[in-house]
Amino acid sequence: MNKTGRALVWLTLFAPIFAAAQIDPVPRDLIQFGYNQSFQGHGPFAGYAFYYHNQPDFIKTNLTLRLAVAPVYVDSELGFVNGLGPNTDYAIGLAGGGFGDSYNEIRGGKFIPAESFTGHGGEISQSIYHLFNPQNEIPLNFVLRGTFHYSTFARSGDTAPDFQLPTDHGEFQIRTGLRFGGIEPTLFPALAMELSVWYQGDFRTGSGKYGSPSFPDYPDEVESHSHLFWSEAALSYTLPKTRQNIYLRLTAGSSIDADHFSAYRLGGFLPLIAEYPLSLPGYYYQEISARQFVLLNANYLFPLDKEKRWNVNLNWSTAVVDYLQGEEQPGNWLSGVGTGIQYRTPDDRFKIMLTYAYGIDAIRDNSRGAHSVGLLFQMDLGKMRSKGFSPTEPNRWRGWQLFFE
């Protein structure tokens, strides 16, 4: 596979990694794009591009359809509002496609293609969402989700000839938690808050050793079960007159029997690559593999002109990590900083930002410090449609089919 083809593959891989914590009551039609490029070393491609669609009152008034669509991957969920009684929703989900279970090995600040490989998979899920406080403005939700996921693995063009792939296997995953508030799936939301605690258990039908005898940490191992515990506190607030925005996130996690497939992976600055992005500006995406961590992200956005179209973004992240066994490196405290220039339309239907980031403690060529640039883009088609597009236009999907092909 040539370099351009590989980039397109990774672009589709990172697209629809959303696991909603409740049924979204807001109609949405969003195109999202994000990309990071490092200056030092040879890192894996890092980016996402997807179309996000959320449609309440789908067919019937109590149905909600959620879709995240990329060229070779689809993540979907059909929600039944009050499907299990008052204030208790039920949902079924389907997701899958190519390259969604691929793995990049990054150790000591070095990307190792010989220990990286391709993975494909699909899953089916069932979820229960219970709202405790329907009369309050800020919702408190209980979430219970069961998922069965099947993964198959194959060599990429750079995988070492003697590398033994992990065994194809199924995985049953249970996830439960409490979430007070929530963060919209948009780029730099103007107003949001969240307090949440989570547990996730992964139970695999196949486990065992894999890897290459040529490398010192052989063999790696797929655990038969892993357990993750994490929590988050987040606040985004925009001053009404000046439109200055402050966005803070504090995330902490721990684990039992974590392996390379279930460890927390920190790095990069891609705000919408996951429901809980573990950002460290200036680092490779998912450069750090951790058993435990505490991560603080701070973001400040302020306008430059009276119309508030042009904005400057400043961000800072710092983390304390306990590395996954075999992924250790000197120092447990890692930090990164970044800045960017953003252009937005007054109604926020279009946002684009060019970013620069510096990984203060990133290891590159036996020294510290790494530079990267990035591009973030969001187009809100729902707002555009309200200004001239018919919401019942039957040919609208044909355009998206051509766009993603």
N, C-alpha and C positions, 0 to 999 in steps of 0.2 A: 504494500500500500504506500503511495507516495505521500509527501508531506502535506499537500493540500487535502487529499482524501482523509488522512488521519485527523487533520484539524476539523473537518466537517463532522467526522464521527464523534469527536469529543464535544463539539458544540451541541450535538443532539443529546449526548449522554447526560449532560448536566441540567437539561431543561426542566422537566416537570417533577421536581423532588418536593412536592407539597404533601403534607399530611394534615389536613384541616382538623382543628380541635373543636369545631362545631359547624353546623350547617350555616353557610353564609347567606344572610337574608338580603344582600345587596346585589342588584344586577351589575355584572362587570364584563367588559370586553377589552382586554389589555394585550398589547404586544410588548414583550420584555426582551432586552438584550443586554448582556454584560460580558466584558472581556478584560483579562489581565495579561500583560506581557512583561516578563522579567528581563533585565539587562545582563545580570551575572548568571553564569552557568547555563546548563541546558535543562529547563524545567518542562513538565508536562503541559500540554495545552489546557487552558483554563477559561471557560466561558459558558454562557447559556443563551439560548434563543428559543422562545416559545410563545404560543398564543394561549391566554388564560380566559376562559369563558365561564361565567356563573349566571344561571338563569332560574330565579325563583318562579313559581307558577308554571312549571314546565308540564305541559299537557293538562294537568290538574292543579288546583290551587294549593294542594298540600305537597307537591313534588318540587324538588330543586335539583337541577343538573349542574355539576361542576366538571369542567374539562381543562386539562393542561395538555396542549398538543405540540409536539415537535416532529420533525420529519420521520424519525424511526422509533418514536416512543409516545405512548398515550397514557395519561393518568386520569381516571374518571371516577365519579361517585354520583349515585342517585340517592337523594335524601327524601325520606318520608316525614314531613313535619307532623309532630304529635302522633307518629306512627305506633308508639307503644303507650299511648295515653297522654293526658295533659302535660305539657312541658317536657315530654320525653320523646326525642326524635330517634329514628332508625335510618341507617344508610347501608347500602351495599356498594362496593367499589371493585373496579377492574383496572389493572395497570399492567404494562409490559411493553416489550420491544427489544430492539437490538442494543447491545453495548451498555445496558443499564447496570450491570454487575461487574464491570471491568475494574481492575485494581492497578494503581500506580505505586510502586515502592519508592519511597524517598527516605534516605537515611543519612544523618549527619550533614544535611543541607545538599545532598547529591541525589538527583533522580537516577534510578537504576533501571533502565528499560529491560535488561536481561532478566530481572525478577518481577517484571510487570506482565500482565496478561489480560485477555479479553473475556468478558462475561456477558451472557444474555439471560433474560428471565422474564417471568410473568407472575402475577399474583391476583388473588381474590380476597376481599376483606368484608367484614361486617362490623358496624359501629353503632354504639348507643351514646346519645348525648342527652343529658338531663340538665335542665335549667332550674336552679334552686330559687332564684329571685326574679320572677317575671315582671314584677312591678318596679324594679330598679333600673336605672339608666345603664349602669355598668353590670354586665351579666356575670354570674358565677356558674360555670358549667362543670359537670362531671363527665368524663370521657372514658369509655371502655371500647377497645377495638381488638378484634382478633383477625389475623392475617395469615394466609398460607402462601408462601413464595417458593418458586422453584428456580434454581440457577444452574446454568450450564457454562462451562469454561473452555476456552480455546487459546492457542498460542497467538500472540501478535507477531508481526514481522521481526521484532527485536528480542523476543523471549529466547533465553538460552536453550540450546539443543538438549541439554541434560536436565532441564527444569521439569520437575514432576508437578503437574497441575493439581489443584485441589479436586477432590471427587465431586462430580455433579450431585447436588443434593436439594432436598426440600427443607423448608424452615417454617415452623409455626411461630408466630410472633404475637405476644399479647402486650398491649399498651394501655395504661390507665393513668388518670391524673385529674387534678383540679386546676381550672383556669379561670382567673378573675380578670375580666377585660379581654384584651386581644389586640393584635397588630394586623392591619390590613395588608394584603399582598401587593403593595404599591411601593414605589421608590420614594423614600423619605416622606412618610405620612405626616401630615400637618399636626394631627392631634391623636394620641393613642397612649394607652397604658396597659400593662399586664403584670400580674403576679401569678405564677404557676409552679406546680410541682408535678413530677412525672416518674413513672416506673415503666421499664420496658424489658420483657424477657424474651430471649431468642432461643428456640429449641430446634436443633437440626437433626434431620434423619441421617445425615452422613457427616462423619468427622474423621480426623486423622492427620497424618503428616504430609507435607508437600514442600517443594522448594528444589534448590540445586545444590548438589554436593560441592560444587566449585566455590560456594560462598561460605564465609565463616559462620554465619548464623543458622546454617542448615541443621535440622529441618525446622520449618515453621509448622504450626499446627492449627487446624480448625477445631475449635472447642465444640463439644456436643451441646453445651448450653452457656449462655452469657446473660448477665443481668446488669442493666443500666439504671441509674438514679440521677435525675438532674432537676434543676429549678432555674427560674428566670424572673428577674424584676426589670421592667422596661418602662420608659416614659419618653414620649415625644410631645413637645409643646411649642407652639408658634405664637409669638407676640402679635396681637391683632393689628397694631398700627405699623410697626416697623417690619413685620414679616420675618424677623429673625427666628430661627428654629434651633432648638436644643434637643438632642436625641441621645439618651443614655440607656445602655443595656448592661446588666450584671447577670452573668450566667455561670453556674457551678455544676459540676457533675462528678460522679464516682461510678465505679463498676466492680463487678465480681466476675472473674474468669473471662475477661475481655480478650479477644483475639484481633487479628488484623482486620477482620470484617465488621467487628462491632465496636472497636475502640473509637474514642472521640478524636476527630482529625481537625486540627486548627490550621488556618493560613489563608492568605489571599484577601481581597476586598471585593466580594461579589454579594451585595446585600440580599438578593432574591434567589440565591442558589439553593436554599433550604428554608424550612419553616423557622429553624433556629440556626442561622449562619454563625459559624465560629470564626470571626474575622480577625486576622492579624495582617495589617497592611504591609506590603513589601515582601512578604514571604510567598513561596509557592503555594498554590491551592492545595490544602490538605497536607502540608509539609510536616506537621507535628502530629504524631500519634501518641495519645495519652490515655492512661488508666483513670486519672483524676485531674481536675483542672478547676481553676477559678479565672474567669475572663471578664474584663471590664472594657466596654466600647463607649467612647464619647464622640459625638458628632455635632458640629456647630456650623450652621448655614446662615449667611447673611447677604442681603441684597446690595448691589452696587449702584443701581440707578433708581430714579423715582418710580418708573413703571414696574420695578422689581422683576424684570425679565432676566437680568444677569446677576448671578450669585456666586459667592466664593464659599467653598466648603473646606472646613478643617476637621480632621479626625485623628484620634489617638486611641490606641488599644494596648493593653498590657495584660499578661496572663502569668499565673504560676501553675506549673504542670508537673505531674508525676508520670514519667514516660512509660509507654508500653514496653515490656521486656523485649530486648533486642533492638529497640529504637532509641536508646539513650544517647544523649549528647551533653557536653559540658554546660552547666547552668540550667536552673529550673525556672528562671524568671525571664520572660521574653516580652519585648515591646516593639511597637511599630507606629509610625506617624504617616499622615498623608494630607494632601490638599487637592483641590480641584476647582474648575470653573464650570458653572452650570448655566444653561439657557433654558428658560421655561416660558410657556405662554401664560397669560394672566389667568386663564381658567384651568391651568394644570393639565390640559389635554395632551401636551407634548413636553417632555423633559429630555435633555441630553447633557451629559457631563463628561468632560475629559479629566482624568485623575492622574496624580503622581503619588507614589508611596515609597517609604524608606523603612525597611525592616532593620531596626537598630541592632538586634541580637542574632539575625539570621547568619548562619555559617556559610561562607562561600570561599573556596580555595584557602582553607586554613586561616581565614580572617573573619571579622564580623562586619556586617552591613551589606544590604542588598537593595537595589533600586528597581522599581517597576512602574509601568504606566498602564492606564486602563481606560475603558469607555463604557459608560452606562447610558441606557436609552429606554424610554417608556413612551408608548402612545396609547392614550385612552380612547378607544373607538366608541365607547358608549357616549361620551361627551360630544365627540364629533358627530355621531349619528343624531343626537338630539338637536343639532344645529342644521340638519338638512338631509340625513339619511333616514329612510323608512325603516322602522324596527321590524316590519314584516316582509322586507324585500326577499323573495325566494331565491334569488341568484347570488346572494351575498357570500354563501359558502363556497361557490365555485371560484371566486376570487382568492379565497384563502387556500383552496386546494392548489391553485397554480402558484401562489406565493411560496408555500412550503415545499412544493416539488422543485 
